Amino acid sequence: MINFEEELKKFRPSLEVEDAEESIYSQDLTDMADLLVRMLQEVQETEEQ
């Protein structure tokens, strides 16, 4: 039978996952909210002219 406590003690996260996590979080990604804010600002600027 599997001893889950022992298996958990042996667990080590994959280095590939940690590397991917760092690269994902270090990037400044534009999401839909950012795009909508930018579009609204552009519309307001064109209306003011």
N, C-alpha and C positions, 0 to 999 in steps of 0.2 A: 504494500500500500504506500501511497505517496505521503510523505511528511511535509505538509505545506509550510510549516514554520521553518524547517531546514532549507527548503527551496527558496523561500523569501530571503533568507540570510545570504544565499549564494547569488541572488539576482544582481546583475549589473546592467544599467541601461546601455543600449547600443550607441556607439560613438557616432554612427551615421545620423541617428535621430538628433543627437545633441548638436551636431554640426549644422544640420538642416534648420533646426530651431533658431540657432544664432543668426544664420543668414536671413531667415524670414523676418525675425524681429528687428534686425538692424536696417532693413530697407524701409524707406518712407513710401508706402503704397497709397495711391489715391483710391478712395472708395466712392460710392455713389453720392454720399452726402457732400464730399468735397467737390465733386463735379457739379452738383446742383447749386451749391453756394457760388461757385465760379460763374456758372451760367447766369444766375440772378444778378450778380455784380455786373456782368457784361451788359445785360439788358438795361439795368439802371443807368449805366454809363452812356449807353446809346440814347436813352430817353432824355437825359439831361442835356445832350448836345443840341 
